[in-house]
Amino acid sequence: MKFELKTENQNHTNSFSNIFRTISLVFFVIIFCDIAFKFGFISRHYQIEYNCNLLLVDKSQSSFKKLSRLSNLKSKQKIWEFCREIVK
């Protein structure tokens, strides 16, 4: 007759490994989302700066529209004041 004794050590190791993987995955997703958000903010800032410089040189209607959409300003006077502050 053969007698075997099964231990639960392997199950605890697998549980710990699964928990560690899950926490690591959530951590990396949060880090990547934060990086993507920061890249979006940096990109928006450079688009505003570029369009303000373009507006100071060109003064076209399309530049006003782009800046209005990016900065949520509606009047041309406010856009001009905003661009003067950015370009300084």
N, C-alpha and C positions, 0 to 999 in steps of 0.2 A: 504494500500500500504506500502510495506517495502522498506526502503532506506538503502543501504549499501555503505560504503566508504572504498575502499581498499587502503591500504598504501603500499609504496614501501620499508619500513624499513626491511622487511624480505628478500627481494631480495638483498639489500646492505649487509646484514649480511652474506648471503650465498656466495656472490661474494668475500667478504673479507676472509671468511673461505676457499674457494677454492684457492684463491691466496696464503694464508698462508700455506696450505697443499702442494701446488706445490713448493713453496720456501723451505719449510722444507725438502721435498723429494729430491730436487736438492742438498741441503746442505749436507744431509746424504750420498747421492751417492758420492759426491766429497770427503767427509771425509773417507768413506770406500775405495774408490779407492786410496787415499793417503796412508792409512794404508797398503793396499795390496802391493802397490809399495815399501814401506819401508820394509815390511817383505821380499819381494823378494830380495832387496838389502842386507839385513842382512843375509839371507840364502846364497846368492852368496858369501859374504865375508867369512862366516864360511866354505863353501865348499872349497874355495881357501886355507884358512888356514889349513884345515884338509889335503888336498891333498899335500900341501907343506911339512907338517910334515911327511906325509907318504912317500913322495919322498926322504926326507933326510934320512929316515930309510931304505926304500925298493929299491929305484932307479929303479922302473919298467917302462916299456914302456907305460903301461896303465895310470900310473900317469902323465907321460909327455903329453899324449893325452888329458886327462881330464883337466889338467892345461892349455894346449894350447887352448882348446875350451873355458874355463872360462875366461882366461886373454887376449885372442886374440894375443898371442905371438907365433911365429912360430919356432924360433931357440931354441935349448936346452940351449945354453949359456944364452940367455935372460931370459929363464924360471928359470935357476939356480940363476941368479942375483935377479930376482923378488922374489923368495922364500927366499933368504937370507935377503932381506929387510923386508919381512912379518914376518919371524920367530924371528927376533931381539926383 
